[in-house]
Amino acid sequence: MKKIVAAIFLALASIPIFANPSLEDVAALLAKNKLVRGNFVLERKAASKDRGLKSSGEFVVAADYGMIWKTLKPIKSTQVMAKNFALTESGGGKRTKMQGSENPVYSQMAVLTSALWTNDLEAVYAAADVDFWSDQNSWSASLFPKDGAVRLALEKIVLSGTCSGGQAKVQKMTMILKGGNSAEYDLSGHSFGGGLSAAELSYFE
């Protein structure tokens, strides 16, 4: 009898108590935070060089508006990815806007970069083939663009992060370009909630 009980105990102990999160779980937890702020370090690497070029700054992801990447070092600039347009602001304050309708490739890039944050999985699956992995505390999603024009420039985007305690974060976003070049964002210092400032709202007007 003792041997039978011991065998049952070992069998039960081998069954994981908590299932690993699915892509749907991660996307839902990411979208729970309507506004996310943090810091980023961007490293751009060329396939022909061992060392990359680094820049750093602050990011904002606002579910109802888009994404803001404000570079502070080494040269100040701001890149904004809205739902229907992209905007660049120089350190001197000059703004240049490009409508998504003028560049279909940009529109697909915007979806690949931001749709997971807003739990728009229908858009994700329409734009990319997805390879998802997770364990109990971390996750990674590789997005391979379906659009032929996008594939000429971009091989894949990989987003990865943590998922625990009812909270999910994107801690790394890597764009692998054709030819071996890459752009890797390391994200940290996440904070949640609040709203956009008047200056930030002006980017989306």
ROLOTOR-139539 format. One line per 2 residues: number of its first residue (from 1); their letters; for each residue x, y, z of N, C-alpha, C, CB. Coordinates in steps of 0.1 Angstrom, whole numbers, plus 5000, padded with zeros to 4 digits. Glycine has a CB too. Example, Ala and Ser with C-alpha at 12.3 -4.5 7.8 and 13.67 -1.06 7.14 Angstrom:
% residues 2
1> AS> 5132:4943:5078:5123:4955:5078:5132:4967:5078:5113:4955:5090  5128:4978:5071:5137:4989:5071:5129:5000:5079:5141:4994:5057
***
This chain:
% residues 205
1> MK> 5008:4988:5000:5000:5000:5000:5009:5013:5000:4991:5000:5012  5019:5012:5009:5028:5024:5009:5035:5027:4996:5039:5022:5020
3> KI> 5038:5016:4989:5044:5018:4976:5034:5025:4966:5050:5005:4970  5022:5020:4967:5012:5026:4958:5009:5041:4960:4998:5018:4959
5> VA> 5008:5044:4973:5006:5058:4977:5018:5067:4973:5005:5059:4992  5030:5061:4974:5042:5069:4970:5042:5071:4955:5055:5061:4975
7> AI> 5038:5061:4948:5038:5062:4933:5028:5072:4929:5035:5048:4927  5016:5073:4935:5006:5083:4932:5011:5097:4935:4993:5080:4939
9> FL> 5018:5098:4946:5023:5111:4951:5033:5116:4940:5030:5110:4965  5042:5107:4936:5052:5111:4926:5046:5115:4913:5063:5100:4924
11> AL> 5036:5108:4909:5029:5111:4896:5022:5124:4897:5019:5100:4893  5016:5127:4908:5009:5140:4910:5019:5152:4911:5000:5141:4922
13> AS> 5031:5149:4917:5041:5159:4918:5047:5163:4905:5052:5155:4928  5046:5154:4895:5052:5157:4882:5043:5165:4874:5056:5144:4875
15> IP> 5030:5167:4878:5021:5175:4870:5022:5190:4874:5007:5170:4872  5025:5199:4864:5027:5213:4868:5014:5219:4873:5031:5221:4855
17> IF> 5015:5226:4884:5003:5232:4891:4998:5244:4882:5007:5237:4905  5007:5252:4877:5003:5263:4869:5007:5261:4854:5009:5276:4874
19> AN> 4998:5263:4845:5001:5261:4831:5009:5273:4826:4988:5260:4823  5017:5271:4816:5025:5282:4810:5015:5291:4803:5036:5277:4801
21> PS> 5017:5304:4803:5008:5313:4797:5008:5312:4782:5011:5328:4800  4997:5313:4776:4995:5313:4761:4998:5327:4756:4982:5308:4757
23> LE> 4998:5328:4742:4999:5341:4736:4987:5350:4740:5001:5340:4721  4975:5343:4740:4963:5351:4744:4964:5356:4758:4951:5341:4742
25> DV> 4970:5348:4767:4971:5352:4781:4980:5365:4782:4977:5341:4790  4992:5364:4775:5001:5375:4776:4995:5388:4770:5014:5371:4768
27> AA> 4989:5386:4758:4983:5398:4751:4973:5405:4760:4977:5394:4738  4964:5396:4767:4954:5402:4775:4960:5409:4787:4945:5390:4780
29> LL> 4970:5404:4793:4977:5411:4804:4984:5424:4800:4986:5401:4811  4990:5423:4788:4997:5435:4783:4986:5446:4781:5004:5432:4770
31> AK> 4975:5443:4775:4965:5453:4772:4957:5458:4784:4955:5446:4762  4959:5451:4795:4952:5455:4808:4958:5469:4812:4955:5445:4819
33> NK> 4970:5472:4808:4976:5485:4811:4974:5494:4799:4991:5483:4815  4965:5504:4801:4962:5513:4789:4974:5522:4787:4950:5520:4792
35> LV> 4982:5525:4796:4994:5533:4794:5006:5528:4802:4991:5548:4799  5017:5526:4794:5029:5521:4800:5041:5531:4797:5033:5507:4794
37> RG> 5048:5534:4807:5060:5542:4805:5073:5534:4810:5059:5555:4814  5084:5538:4804:5096:5532:4808:5108:5538:4801:5096:5517:4806
39> NF> 5120:5531:4803:5132:5536:4797:5136:5525:4786:5143:5538:4807  5144:5530:4776:5149:5520:4767:5164:5523:4763:5140:5521:4754
41> VL> 5170:5513:4759:5184:5514:4753:5182:5507:4740:5195:5507:4762  5185:5514:4729:5185:5508:4716:5199:5506:4710:5177:5518:4706
43> ER> 5201:5494:4706:5214:5491:4700:5212:5486:4685:5222:5480:4708  5217:5494:4676:5217:5491:4662:5230:5484:4658:5214:5503:4653
45> KA> 5228:5472:4651:5240:5465:4647:5240:5462:4632:5241:5451:4655  5252:5464:4626:5253:5460:4612:5260:5447:4612:5262:5471:4605
47> AS> 5256:5439:4602:5261:5425:4601:5276:5425:4599:5255:5417:4590  5282:5436:4593:5296:5436:4590:5304:5442:4601:5298:5445:4578
49> KD> 5298:5445:4613:5306:5451:4624:5303:5444:4637:5302:5466:4625  5313:5443:4645:5312:5436:4658:5305:5444:4668:5326:5432:4663
51> RG> 5307:5458:4668:5300:5466:4678:5289:5474:4672:5311:5476:4684  5279:5477:4680:5267:5484:4675:5267:5498:4680:5254:5477:4679
53> LK> 5258:5506:4675:5256:5520:4679:5244:5520:4689:5253:5529:4667  5247:5527:4701:5237:5527:4712:5231:5541:4713:5243:5522:4725
55> SS> 5218:5541:4716:5211:5553:4720:5201:5550:4732:5203:5560:4708  5197:5560:4739:5188:5557:4750:5178:5568:4753:5196:5554:4763
57> GE> 5167:5565:4760:5157:5575:4762:5145:5569:4770:5153:5581:4749  5134:5574:4767:5121:5570:4774:5111:5566:4763:5116:5582:4783
59> FV> 5102:5557:4767:5091:5553:4758:5078:5554:4765:5094:5538:4753  5068:5555:4757:5054:5555:4762:5046:5547:4752:5048:5570:4763
61> VA> 5038:5538:4758:5028:5530:4750:5014:5533:4755:5031:5514:4750  5006:5540:4747:4993:5544:4750:4983:5537:4741:4991:5560:4749
63> AD> 4975:5528:4747:4967:5519:4739:4958:5526:4729:4959:5510:4748  4952:5538:4734:4943:5545:4726:4949:5554:4715:4934:5553:4735
65> YG> 4962:5555:4716:4969:5565:4707:4980:5559:4699:4975:5577:4715  4990:5553:4705:5002:5547:4698:5014:5547:4707:5005:5555:4686
67> MI> 5026:5548:4701:5038:5546:4708:5047:5558:4706:5046:5533:4704  5054:5562:4717:5063:5574:4716:5077:5569:4721:5058:5586:4725
69> WK> 5087:5571:4712:5101:5568:4716:5109:5581:4716:5107:5557:4705  5112:5585:4728:5119:5598:4729:5134:5595:4732:5112:5607:4741
71> TL> 5142:5597:4722:5157:5595:4724:5163:5607:4731:5164:5592:4711  5170:5605:4742:5177:5616:4749:5192:5616:4747:5174:5614:4764
73> KP> 5198:5605:4744:5212:5604:4742:5215:5594:4731:5220:5599:4755  5225:5597:4722:5234:5609:4723:5228:5621:4716:5247:5605:4715
75> IK> 5218:5620:4708:5211:5631:4701:5196:5631:4704:5214:5631:4686  5191:5642:4708:5176:5642:4711:5168:5641:4699:5173:5655:4719
77> ST> 5158:5633:4699:5148:5632:4688:5136:5624:4694:5154:5625:4675  5125:5624:4686:5113:5617:4690:5107:5610:4678:5103:5626:4697
79> QV> 5104:5597:4680:5097:5590:4669:5083:5585:4675:5105:5577:4664  5073:5588:4668:5059:5585:4672:5053:5575:4662:5050:5597:4673
81> MA> 5047:5564:4667:5040:5555:4658:5025:5555:4662:5046:5540:4659  5017:5562:4655:5003:5563:4657:4996:5552:4649:4997:5577:4654
83> KN> 4983:5551:4651:4975:5541:4643:4976:5543:4628:4961:5540:4648  4976:5556:4624:4975:5558:4610:4986:5567:4604:4962:5565:4607
85> FA> 4996:5570:4612:5007:5578:4607:5019:5576:4616:5003:5593:4606  5031:5581:4611:5043:5581:4618:5048:5596:4619:5054:5572:4612
87> LT> 5054:5600:4630:5059:5613:4631:5073:5613:4637:5049:5621:4640  5081:5622:4632:5095:5623:4637:5096:5638:4641:5105:5619:4627
89> ES> 5102:5640:4653:5105:5653:4658:5120:5654:4661:5097:5656:4671  5126:5664:4655:5141:5666:4657:5143:5673:4671:5147:5675:4646
91> GG> 5155:5673:4675:5159:5679:4688:5155:5694:4688:5173:5678:4691  5154:5700:4677:5150:5714:4676:5135:5717:4675:5157:5721:4664
93> GK> 5128:5706:4675:5113:5707:4676:5106:5706:4662:5110:5720:4682  5114:5704:4651:5107:5703:4638:5101:5690:4637:5118:5706:4627
95> RT> 5088:5690:4632:5081:5677:4631:5078:5674:4616:5068:5678:4638  5080:5661:4613:5077:5656:4600:5067:5644:4601:5090:5651:4592
97> KM> 5056:5645:4594:5045:5634:4595:5044:5627:4582:5032:5640:4600  5042:5614:4583:5040:5605:4572:5027:5597:4574:5052:5596:4568
99> QG> 5017:5599:4565:5005:5591:4567:5007:5576:4563:4994:5597:4558  5000:5568:4570:5002:5553:4567:4997:5550:4553:4994:5545:4577
101> SE> 4987:5557:4548:4982:5554:4535:4993:5557:4524:4970:5562:4532  5003:5565:4528:5013:5568:4518:5024:5557:4518:5020:5582:4522
103> NP> 5024:5549:4528:5034:5538:4529:5028:5526:4535:5046:5543:4537  5023:5517:4527:5017:5505:4532:5026:5496:4540:5011:5496:4521
105> VY> 5039:5497:4537:5049:5489:4544:5050:5494:4559:5063:5490:4538  5049:5507:4560:5049:5513:4574:5037:5508:4582:5049:5528:4573
107> SQ> 5026:5507:4575:5013:5503:4582:5015:5489:4587:5002:5504:4573  5021:5480:4580:5023:5466:4584:5034:5466:4595:5028:5458:4572
109> MA> 5044:5474:4594:5054:5475:4605:5048:5480:4618:5066:5484:4601  5039:5489:4617:5032:5494:4629:5024:5484:4636:5023:5506:4626
111> VL> 5017:5475:4628:5009:5464:4633:5018:5454:4640:5001:5457:4622  5029:5451:4634:5038:5441:4640:5044:5446:4653:5049:5437:4630
113> TS> 5047:5459:4654:5053:5464:4665:5044:5466:4677:5060:5477:4662  5031:5470:4674:5023:5474:4685:5010:5466:4688:5018:5488:4682
115> AL> 5006:5457:4679:4993:5451:4681:4993:5441:4693:4990:5443:4668  5004:5435:4696:5005:5426:4707:5002:5434:4720:5018:5419:4708
117> WT> 5007:5446:4721:5005:5454:4733:4990:5457:4736:5013:5468:4732  4982:5458:4725:4968:5462:4726:4959:5450:4725:4965:5472:4716
119> ND> 4964:5438:4725:4956:5426:4724:4948:5425:4711:4947:5425:4736  4954:5430:4700:4947:5429:4687:4953:5417:4680:4949:5442:4679
121> LE> 4950:5405:4685:4956:5393:4679:4951:5390:4665:4953:5381:4688  4939:5395:4662:4934:5393:4648:4943:5400:4639:4920:5399:4647
123> AV> 4948:5412:4642:4957:5419:4634:4971:5413:4633:4959:5434:4639  4975:5407:4645:4988:5401:4646:4988:5389:4636:4991:5396:4660
125> YA> 4978:5380:4637:4978:5368:4629:4975:5371:4614:4967:5359:4633  4969:5382:4611:4967:5386:4597:4980:5391:4591:4956:5397:4596
127> AA> 4989:5397:4599:5001:5403:4594:5013:5394:4595:5004:5416:4601  5012:5384:4604:5025:5376:4606:5022:5362:4609:5033:5383:4617
129> DV> 5032:5353:4606:5032:5340:4612:5039:5341:4626:5039:5330:4603  5033:5334:4636:5038:5336:4649:5044:5324:4655:5026:5341:4658
131> DF> 5055:5325:4661:5062:5314:4668:5063:5318:4683:5076:5311:4662  5055:5312:4692:5053:5316:4706:5059:5306:4715:5039:5319:4709
133> WS> 5066:5311:4725:5072:5302:4736:5070:5308:4749:5087:5299:4733  5067:5300:4760:5066:5305:4773:5070:5295:4783:5052:5311:4776
135> DQ> 5074:5299:4795:5074:5291:4807:5065:5298:4817:5088:5288:4812  5066:5295:4830:5057:5300:4840:5059:5315:4842:5058:5293:4853
137> NS> 5071:5320:4839:5075:5334:4842:5079:5343:4831:5085:5334:4853  5082:5337:4819:5087:5345:4808:5081:5340:4795:5102:5344:4807
139> WS> 5082:5348:4785:5076:5345:4772:5084:5351:4760:5061:5349:4771  5082:5346:4748:5088:5352:4736:5079:5349:4724:5102:5346:4734
141> AS> 5077:5359:4716:5069:5358:4704:5077:5363:4692:5055:5366:4705  5079:5355:4682:5086:5358:4670:5076:5360:4659:5097:5347:4666
143> LF> 5076:5372:4653:5066:5376:4643:5072:5376:4629:5059:5389:4646  5069:5368:4620:5074:5367:4607:5064:5373:4597:5078:5352:4603
145> PK> 5067:5385:4591:5058:5392:4583:5053:5384:4571:5064:5405:4578  5040:5385:4568:5035:5377:4556:5036:5386:4543:5020:5374:4559
147> DG> 5035:5399:4545:5035:5408:4533:5049:5407:4526:5032:5422:4538  5048:5405:4513:5061:5404:4505:5069:5416:4505:5057:5400:4491
149> AV> 5063:5428:4505:5071:5440:4505:5078:5442:4518:5062:5452:4502  5071:5438:4529:5077:5440:4542:5089:5430:4544:5067:5437:4553
151> RL> 5087:5418:4538:5098:5408:4539:5110:5412:4532:5093:5394:4534  5109:5421:4522:5121:5425:4515:5131:5433:4525:5118:5434:4504
153> AL> 5125:5439:4535:5133:5446:4545:5134:5440:4558:5128:5460:4546  5124:5433:4563:5123:5428:4576:5122:5412:4576:5112:5434:4584
155> EK> 5131:5406:4584:5129:5391:4585:5120:5388:4596:5143:5385:4588  5121:5394:4607:5112:5391:4619:5113:5401:4630:5114:5377:4624
157> IV> 5103:5402:4638:5103:5410:4650:5101:5400:4662:5093:5421:4650  5110:5401:4672:5109:5392:4684:5106:5401:4696:5122:5384:4686
159> LS> 5095:5398:4702:5092:5405:4715:5092:5395:4726:5078:5412:4714  5098:5399:4738:5099:5389:4749:5098:5397:4762:5113:5381:4748
161> GT> 5095:5390:4772:5094:5396:4785:5090:5387:4796:5084:5407:4784  5083:5392:4806:5079:5384:4818:5064:5384:4819:5085:5390:4831
163> CS> 5059:5374:4826:5045:5372:4828:5043:5365:4841:5038:5364:4816  5040:5372:4852:5038:5366:4865:5030:5376:4874:5052:5363:4871
165> GG> 5024:5371:4884:5016:5379:4893:5005:5387:4887:5025:5388:4900  4999:5382:4876:4989:5389:4869:4993:5401:4862:4979:5393:4879
167> QA> 5006:5402:4859:5012:5413:4851:5021:5408:4840:5019:5423:4861  5020:5414:4828:5029:5410:4818:5037:5423:4813:5022:5404:4806
169> KV> 5050:5421:4809:5058:5432:4805:5065:5428:4792:5068:5436:4816  5067:5437:4783:5077:5435:4772:5090:5441:4776:5071:5442:4759
171> QK> 5100:5433:4777:5113:5437:4782:5124:5438:4771:5118:5428:4792  5120:5432:4759:5130:5433:4748:5122:5432:4735:5140:5422:4749
173> MT> 5126:5441:4725:5120:5440:4712:5131:5441:4702:5110:5452:4710  5132:5431:4693:5144:5430:4684:5138:5429:4670:5153:5418:4687
175> MI> 5143:5438:4661:5140:5437:4647:5152:5431:4639:5136:5451:4642  5150:5420:4633:5160:5414:4625:5158:5418:4610:5160:5398:4627
177> LK> 5167:5425:4605:5165:5430:4591:5171:5421:4581:5170:5444:4589  5167:5421:4569:5174:5414:4558:5188:5418:4557:5166:5415:4545
179> GG> 5197:5408:4555:5211:5411:4554:5218:5410:4567:5213:5425:4548  5211:5407:4578:5217:5405:4591:5218:5417:4600:5231:5400:4589
181> NS> 5214:5429:4595:5214:5440:4604:5202:5439:4614:5212:5453:4596  5204:5445:4626:5193:5444:4636:5192:5457:4644:5197:5432:4645
183> AE> 5181:5458:4651:5178:5469:4661:5172:5463:4673:5169:5480:4654  5178:5464:4684:5174:5457:4696:5171:5468:4707:5184:5447:4702
185> YD> 5158:5468:4712:5154:5476:4723:5154:5469:4736:5140:5482:4720  5161:5473:4746:5160:5468:4759:5151:5477:4768:5174:5466:4766
187> LS> 5140:5473:4773:5131:5481:4780:5131:5478:4795:5116:5478:4775  5131:5489:4803:5132:5487:4818:5124:5499:4824:5146:5487:4822
189> GH> 5123:5498:4838:5117:5508:4846:5102:5510:4843:5124:5521:4843  5095:5499:4840:5081:5500:4836:5072:5506:4847:5076:5486:4832
191> SF> 5064:5515:4843:5053:5520:4852:5040:5521:4845:5057:5535:4858  5029:5520:4852:5016:5518:4846:5006:5528:4851:5011:5503:4848
193> GG> 4997:5532:4842:4986:5540:4846:4989:5555:4843:4983:5539:4861  4979:5564:4847:4981:5578:4844:4976:5581:4830:4995:5582:4846
195> GL> 4980:5593:4825:4976:5597:4812:4987:5604:4805:4964:5607:4813  4985:5608:4793:4994:5615:4785:4994:5630:4789:4992:5614:4770
197> SA> 5006:5636:4788:5007:5650:4790:5002:5658:4778:5022:5654:4793  5000:5671:4780:4995:5679:4768:5005:5678:4757:4993:5693:4773
199> AE> 5018:5678:4760:5029:5678:4749:5028:5664:4742:5043:5680:4755  5026:5654:4750:5025:5640:4744:5012:5639:4735:5025:5629:4754
201> LS> 5001:5644:4740:4989:5644:4732:4990:5651:4719:4978:5650:4740  4998:5662:4719:5000:5670:4706:5006:5662:4695:5008:5682:4709
203> YF> 5014:5651:4698:5019:5643:4688:5009:5635:4680:5029:5632:4694  4997:5633:4686:4987:5625:4679:4976:5633:4673:4981:5616:4689
205> E> 4977:5646:4673:4967:5655:4667:4967:5655:4652:4969:5669:4672
***
